[in-house]
Structure formats: structure tokens, C-alpha cells
Amino acid sequence: MFNLPIEGEELFVLEFGDIVNYFSLYTTTLFLFATAFIIIAIIARPERQTDIVFGTDAIYTKEINPDNLRFQRFMAIACGLATLGAVSSGDLFNFSLFTALIGITNIGIVAGVNNRYVLNAAYNYGIVAMVATTFLFGGAATALGTCGTLSIWELAGLGMVPLAAKMFLVLGVMGEGMAPFYIAKAEITRAPGAPYVLMIHVSSLLIFLRVIEIILTV
């Protein structure tokens, strides 16, 4: 499969039967990018968020509960680890599973924020993410029923995966974190505790780049 233009050079292959976890130049780049942000989430100190009242000189500093920050840091690291799984998985089911986990941890990153607007947006996004999970696993099930395997390695370059399965995977990823459903996250970015909130955008970007690779490969 490494003769496909998008993959680049073969770097590492780990076989589990017909499921082959592989690292190409493309997936390794995504893996290292996610690893860098996990390290940032571990060592970074959160910023203190301030609000400015327009038309006046008033500036308000938001106090952040340390317990909330610890929970946000944990969920950001969990989101990063799920992203590592999604970008390195060698089969469609595990990719769908890790992508769904990213959606759950995205909500968890802001779950402890005592802000009505943020929590409402997180709730609305949670509904979209649950619907998107149906598309993700529907795409994997369609590929399995049609091709008899979920292995990206086995399916690479054969063109056997039906267009419907590919569309389901793309719609699932869009629902978990990318446009047009990503607009629902606009209010989530108001949550205090950056850089942990940044992991929401990083994970969504990386799974979108990974699903492009999968669609072009299978």
C-alpha cells in the first residue's frame, strides 16, 4: 500500500492477523503533531482569562477552580491519546472507536466550566456527536459487509469500499468535530483554561486529515 502517493515512505508495520497497524510518512506526521500537543497539555500552565467591558475601562479576571483545571488537563490528555489511536489505527472499526472517543473527551474538556453558554453549546455538540457516531460505525459496518474485512492494509488500493461507506465516515468525522457541525463549538471556545481547550481543535483537525488519507487509500 505504500506505493500510494498519499502515504509516502513506509516507516513501521505491526501485524495482528489481517489488521495491520502501520506508520507511513503521512500518519507519522499526524502522530508526532498530536504527541506535541499532549506534551503541551501536560507541562503548560493555563492562562487566566479576562473580560473587557467595551466602552469602559473595566476589566474582569475570571478565577478558575484548580479542580476544574485538573479535570480539564486529564480530559485534554485523554483526547490526545484518543487522537494518537485514531491517526495510527490500521482498521476502520478502531478508527471509528477512537474518533467517537475524541468527541466524548471534547465534551469532557469543558464539562467542569460553570458557564451557561458554554455548557449549552457542549450539550448541543454532544447531541451532534452522538448522531455522528452512528454514521462512523455505519460506515465501518457497510465496509465490513461489502468487503469482508475492516483492515485498511487489506483494502488499500483495491477500490472495494462502496462510496456510501466512505460518505458515512466523512459525515461522522464532520459531526465529531469539523464543519459544518463544528459551528456548534463556537461557544465552547469561551471556556477558561487554555491551552486545554485548544486540544478540541487540534484533535478535530487531525482526524479530518486522517479520514482523508483513509478515503483515498481504500
C-alpha positions in Angstrom: 0.0 0.0 0.0 3.0 2.3 0.3 3.0 2.8 -3.4 0.1 5.1 -3.0 1.1 8.7 -3.3 -0.6 10.0 -0.1 1.2 7.5 2.2 4.8 8.3 1.5 7.6 6.1 2.8 6.9 3.1 4.9 8.3 3.6 8.5 6.8 0.9 10.7 4.4 -2.0 10.4 2.9 -4.1 13.2 0.6 -7.0 12.2 -2.3 -8.5 14.2 -3.7 -11.0 11.7 -5.3 -9.1 8.9 -5.3 -5.9 11.0 -2.0 -4.1 10.3 -1.1 -1.0 12.3 1.2 1.0 10.1 3.1 4.2 10.2 3.7 6.0 6.9 5.3 9.4 6.5 1.8 10.9 6.4 0.4 9.2 9.6 3.7 9.6 11.5 3.5 13.4 10.9 0.0 13.4 12.3 1.1 11.2 15.3 4.0 13.5 16.1 1.8 16.6 15.9 -0.7 15.0 18.4 2.2 14.0 20.7 3.5 17.5 20.8 0.1 18.9 22.0 -0.2 16.1 24.6 3.2 17.3 26.0 2.0 20.9 25.9 -1.2 19.9 27.9 1.0 18.1 30.5 3.5 20.8 31.1 1.7 24.0 30.3 0.2 26.3 32.9 -3.3 27.6 32.0 -3.8 31.2 31.2 -6.1 33.4 33.3 -9.0 34.6 31.2 -10.1 38.2 31.3 -13.2 40.1 30.1 -13.1 43.7 28.9 -16.3 45.8 29.0 -16.4 47.8 25.8 -16.9 51.5 26.3 -15.4 51.5 29.7 -12.1 50.8 31.4 -13.5 47.8 33.3 -11.5 44.5 33.2 -12.7 41.4 34.9 -10.4 38.5 35.7 -12.0 35.1 35.9 -11.0 32.8 38.8 -10.6 29.2 37.8 -11.2 26.3 40.2 -8.0 24.2 40.5 -10.1 21.0 40.5 -11.7 22.0 37.2 -8.2 22.6 35.7 -7.0 19.2 36.8 -10.1 17.6 35.2 -9.6 19.6 32.0 -5.9 18.6 31.8 -6.9 15.0 32.3 -9.5 15.1 29.6 -7.2 17.0 27.2 -4.5 14.3 27.7 -7.2 11.6 27.1 -8.3 13.4 24.0 -4.7 13.5 22.8 -4.3 9.8 23.4 -7.5 9.0 21.5 -6.2 11.1 18.7 -3.0 9.1 18.6 -5.1 6.0 18.3 -7.2 7.4 15.5 -4.2 8.5 13.4 -2.3 5.2 13.8 -5.2 2.7 13.7 -5.0 0.1 10.9 -8.7 -0.8 10.7 -11.9 1.1 10.2 -13.6 0.0 13.4 -10.8 1.2 15.7 -10.6 4.4 13.8 -14.3 4.9 14.3 -14.0 4.0 18.0 -11.1 6.4 18.7 -12.9 9.2 16.8 -16.0 8.7 18.9 -13.8 8.8 22.0 -12.4 12.1 20.8 -15.9 13.5 20.7 -16.6 12.4 24.3 -13.3 13.8 25.6 -14.0 17.1 23.7 -17.1 17.5 25.8 -15.3 16.5 28.9 -12.7 19.2 28.5 -15.4 21.9 29.1 -17.7 19.8 31.3 -16.4 21.4 34.5 -16.9 25.0 33.4 -19.5 26.9 35.3 -20.8 28.9 32.3 -24.3 28.5 31.0 -23.5 29.4 27.4 -20.5 27.0 27.3 -22.4 24.2 28.8 -25.4 24.7 26.4 -23.1 24.6 23.5 -21.4 21.5 24.8 -24.8 19.8 25.3 -25.8 20.7 21.7 -22.5 19.4 20.4 -22.9 16.2 22.4 -26.2 15.5 20.5 -24.5 16.1 17.2 -21.6 13.8 18.2 -23.9 11.0 19.2 -25.6 11.2 15.8 -22.2 11.3 14.1 -21.2 8.1 15.9 -24.0 6.3 14.1 -22.5 7.4 10.8 -19.0 6.4 11.8 -19.9 2.8 12.8 -22.4 2.6 10.0 -19.6 3.3 7.5 -17.4 0.7 9.2 -20.2 -1.9 9.1 -21.0 -1.1 5.5 -17.4 -1.7 4.5 -17.3 -4.9 6.5 -20.5 -6.2 5.0 -19.3 -5.4 1.5 -15.6 -6.3 1.6 -15.5 -8.9 4.4 -12.7 -7.0 6.3 -12.1 -3.8 8.1 -8.3 -3.8 7.5 -7.1 -0.6 5.8 -4.0 -2.6 4.8 -6.0 -5.3 3.0 -8.4 -2.8 1.3 -5.7 -0.3 0.2 -5.7 0.4 -3.5 -8.5 -2.1 -4.3 -11.4 0.3 -4.6 -13.7 -2.2 -3.0 -15.2 0.0 -0.3 -18.5 1.4 -1.5 -19.0 5.2 -1.8 -21.7 5.1 0.8 -19.3 3.7 3.4 -16.8 6.5 2.6 -19.5 9.2 2.9 -20.6 7.8 6.2 -17.1 8.0 7.6 -16.7 11.6 6.4 -20.0 12.6 7.8 -19.1 11.0 11.1 -15.8 12.9 11.3 -17.6 16.2 10.4 -20.1 15.6 13.2 -17.4 14.8 15.7 -15.6 18.0 15.2 -15.4 19.5 11.8 -17.6 21.9 9.6 -20.4 22.4 9.2 -21.3 20.9 12.5 -18.2 22.3 14.1 -20.0 25.7 14.3 -21.7 24.3 17.4 -18.3 24.5 19.2 -18.1 28.3 18.8 -19.4 28.8 22.3 -17.2 26.1 23.7 -14.1 28.2 23.0 -15.2 30.7 25.7 -14.3 28.1 28.3 -11.4 29.2 30.5 -8.3 27.0 30.8 -6.4 27.3 27.6 -4.3 25.6 26.3 -6.5 22.6 27.2 -9.4 23.9 25.1 -7.0 24.0 22.1 -6.9 20.2 22.1 -10.5 20.3 20.8 -9.5 22.0 17.6 -6.2 20.0 17.2 -7.9 16.6 17.6 -10.7 17.6 15.1 -8.2 18.7 12.5 -6.0 15.6 12.8 -9.0 13.1 12.5 -10.2 15.1 9.4 -6.7 14.7 7.9 -6.7 11.0 8.8 -10.1 10.3 7.2 -8.9 12.0 4.0 -6.0 9.5 3.9 -8.3 6.6 4.6 -10.8 7.6 1.9 -8.1 8.0 -0.7 -6.4 4.7 0.4 -9.4 2.3 0.4 
